[in-house]
């Protein structure tokens, strides 16, 4: 992962719009209304947690144990809340599109690619912590992350 590019692009977006994660959730709920029921009425606290989580992941890109442990824990919470593997792709697409819109002319294709790659890796670590699905064909079955690559358990 290109940590400097991820950090520069996050700063570009956060400086232009400190509430970019609120706008991300607005986009996500518009594009995928079924996920709205997973959240409380007030989205701002969730948006703040997401922004902090993004910063924390970027700060720990060189610490695979922290990433595995932290993202695994987060994945188990998401699984318990009913977040499906398909939703990770929706989130990645909505987040990158929101960041690109806010970044405007300064946003580049390389930034989009870096974020898609990073979010795919984060989703894979979170999904690795999901409980085994009894409908899977076995430990080598694959789950698709709609719009963000493939995940192998």
MOHUPE-V664622 format. One record per helix or strand. SS is the DSSP state (2 for helix, 1 for strand). FROM is the first residue (numbers start at 1). TO is the last residue. If there is no record, write none. Layout:
SS|FROM|TO, SS|FROM|TO
This chain:
2|3|16, 2|20|31, 2|33|38, 2|44|59, 2|64|80, 2|85|106, 2|109|128, 1|142|144, 1|150|152
